Amino acid sequence: MVVTKDDTAPAFQSGSVPVLATGRVVGLAESATVLAVGDRLGEATTTVGYRVQLDHLVPSAVGSHVKAEAMLEAVQGRRLTFRVSVTDDRGLVAAGKITRVVVERARFLEKAAGG
């Protein structure tokens, strides 16, 4: 993606410096984990976020091209742990791990609604 004003810390209300917000970095990394699983899940299942461990190492200015990559590192029952990295034209921006849990979509939505 190309960093825009909407991706910056002021837009996310997470700071005053107009660079890529950490919250946006997390979102980009999470998107990479979802894509890494792709169509390997059945129609009735999906994954949901469980744990994010991410170090945001350097700033990326508006106009920077950033890319997230995720590699499935471990499967423990329904838990999927990914090694993630975010880079820009200058190198590593963020790195860490994201864990997602495989859930039954309908049951999860029922639970979220208080059922």
C-alpha positions as CSV (number, residue, x, y, z in Angstrom):
1,M,0.0,0.0,0.0
2,V,1.0,3.6,-0.3
3,V,0.9,5.6,2.9
4,T,-1.7,8.4,2.8
5,K,-2.7,11.1,5.2
6,D,-5.6,8.7,6.3
7,D,-2.9,6.2,7.5
8,T,-1.0,8.5,9.8
9,A,-0.9,8.8,13.6
10,P,-3.0,12.0,13.7
11,A,-5.7,10.3,11.6
12,F,-5.7,7.4,14.0
13,Q,-5.6,9.7,17.0
14,S,-2.5,7.9,18.2
15,G,0.0,10.7,18.0
16,S,0.8,14.1,16.3
17,V,3.5,13.1,13.8
18,P,2.2,12.6,10.3
19,V,3.8,9.2,9.7
20,L,2.4,5.7,9.3
21,A,0.4,5.0,12.5
22,T,1.2,1.9,14.5
23,G,-2.4,0.9,14.5
24,R,-2.3,0.9,10.7
25,V,0.8,-1.2,10.7
26,V,-1.0,-3.7,12.9
27,G,-4.0,-3.7,10.5
28,L,-1.7,-4.3,7.5
29,A,0.1,-7.1,9.2
30,E,-3.2,-8.7,10.2
31,S,-4.5,-8.5,6.7
32,A,-1.4,-10.4,5.6
33,T,-2.2,-13.2,8.0
34,V,-5.7,-13.5,6.7
35,L,-4.4,-13.7,3.1
36,A,-1.8,-16.3,4.2
37,V,-4.6,-18.6,5.3
38,G,-6.5,-17.8,2.1
39,D,-9.0,-20.3,1.0
40,R,-7.7,-23.1,3.2
41,L,-10.6,-22.8,5.6
42,G,-14.0,-24.2,5.0
43,E,-17.0,-22.0,4.2
44,A,-18.3,-22.2,7.7
45,T,-15.0,-21.2,9.4
46,T,-12.8,-18.2,9.6
47,T,-10.0,-16.8,11.8
48,V,-10.2,-14.1,14.4
49,G,-7.4,-12.1,16.1
50,Y,-6.1,-13.4,19.4
51,R,-2.7,-11.9,20.1
52,V,-0.5,-9.2,18.4
53,Q,3.2,-8.9,19.3
54,L,4.6,-6.3,17.0
55,D,7.6,-3.9,17.2
56,H,7.2,-0.8,15.1
57,L,10.8,0.0,14.5
58,V,11.0,3.0,12.1
59,P,8.7,5.6,10.7
60,S,7.3,5.6,7.2
61,A,6.4,9.0,5.6
62,V,3.3,9.8,3.6
63,G,3.9,8.5,0.1
64,S,6.0,5.5,1.2
65,H,5.3,2.1,-0.3
66,V,4.8,-0.4,2.5
67,K,4.3,-4.2,2.3
68,A,3.4,-6.8,4.9
69,E,4.3,-10.4,4.7
70,A,3.1,-13.3,7.0
71,M,4.4,-16.8,7.3
72,L,2.5,-19.5,9.2
73,E,5.0,-20.6,11.9
74,A,3.0,-22.8,14.2
75,V,-0.4,-24.6,14.5
76,Q,-1.5,-25.5,18.0
77,G,-5.0,-26.9,17.8
78,R,-7.2,-24.0,16.5
79,R,-4.4,-21.4,17.1
80,L,-2.3,-20.2,14.1
81,T,0.8,-18.3,14.9
82,F,2.3,-16.2,12.1
83,R,5.7,-14.5,11.8
84,V,5.0,-11.0,10.3
85,S,7.1,-8.2,8.8
86,V,6.3,-4.9,7.3
87,T,8.8,-3.2,5.0
88,D,9.1,0.0,3.0
89,D,11.5,1.1,0.3
90,R,14.2,1.6,3.0
91,G,13.8,-1.7,4.7
92,L,12.2,-3.2,7.8
93,V,9.5,-1.1,9.4
94,A,7.9,-3.6,11.9
95,A,8.3,-7.2,12.9
96,G,6.7,-9.7,15.2
97,K,4.1,-12.4,15.6
98,I,0.3,-12.5,15.3
99,T,-1.8,-15.4,16.6
100,R,-5.3,-16.0,15.1
101,V,-7.9,-18.6,16.2
102,V,-10.0,-20.7,13.8
103,V,-13.7,-20.4,14.7
104,E,-17.0,-21.5,13.4
105,R,-18.4,-18.3,11.9
106,A,-22.1,-18.7,12.9
107,R,-21.3,-19.8,16.4
108,F,-18.8,-16.9,16.9
109,L,-21.4,-14.3,15.7
110,E,-24.0,-15.8,18.0
111,K,-21.6,-15.6,20.9
112,A,-20.8,-11.9,20.0
113,A,-24.5,-11.1,20.0
114,G,-24.8,-12.5,23.5
115,G,-26.3,-15.8,22.6
